[in-house]
Amino acid sequence: MTAALRRSPVFAALCVAALFMVLPFVVVAVNAVKSPAEYARGGPLALPDGLYLDGLTDFWERVDYGQKLLNSVLISGSVAVLAAGLSVLTAYAIGIGRIRGRTWVLAFFVLANVLPQESLVYPVYFLSKQAGLYDTRLSVVIVFTVLQAAFGTYLLSSVLGRFPREIVEAARIDGASTWQVLWRIVVPVSRPTLGVLLVLFFVWTWNEFLLPLVMLISNDNQTVSVALGVLQGQRLMDATMTNAAALLGVLPALVFFLLFQRTLTRGIAVGAVK
């Protein structure tokens, strides 16, 4: 009974925090199915009289949302997989290979994480122009793969730096090559951490706006976040369509997060135990 009483304030605080996190999404969802007249009459907090789906369909057709959704999924999914794979390779060399200057290399990756994206706009724009990749989805995939892999390398290097070297040495005595040690021993052990990185990389890339706005100027190549920003800047949406756009913009990332929530929780829990 005493333990239950002690946990009650924590549970209540978590419920309040969850309410504050969910409430904005609920308000957006409610206003997305209101008519402009209902919104003007009752404001953002009033319940709708019925389901008004014209805002959702108008936004879908106006921005060609299906194509934007496909672009965002392709870019975010590719970045998540490629950045996680690159992080494993570089972290293996730094954490287990113990390359020279390991501290300075890690400091370089930390610096890459704290650089503002505004400082990268012109170099990335210039290099993509020179390479003939400007206004292609591949250019955005390459840029974000490198940026996300910087964080992944830093995180995995700290994990692999504590990897038992006896296991690696025993595998090498048994005749395992460097690649076999990596794929058959290190990667399976690091799978929970890799699952966390995959989820984070996908969500982070999905929410990116500045670099895709600069790099993807064609309508057929734009992502969901860029389409939302461009349409907002043109002032072509009323309040109902604005909420519908916000709902369609965040819903795919939310669904992805919920689908892989167990992977994220398990990876964090395993990392905490280690």
Order of alpha helices (4+ residues) and beta strands (2+ residues): alpha-alpha-alpha-alpha-alpha-alpha-alpha-alpha-alpha-alpha-alpha-alpha-alpha-alpha
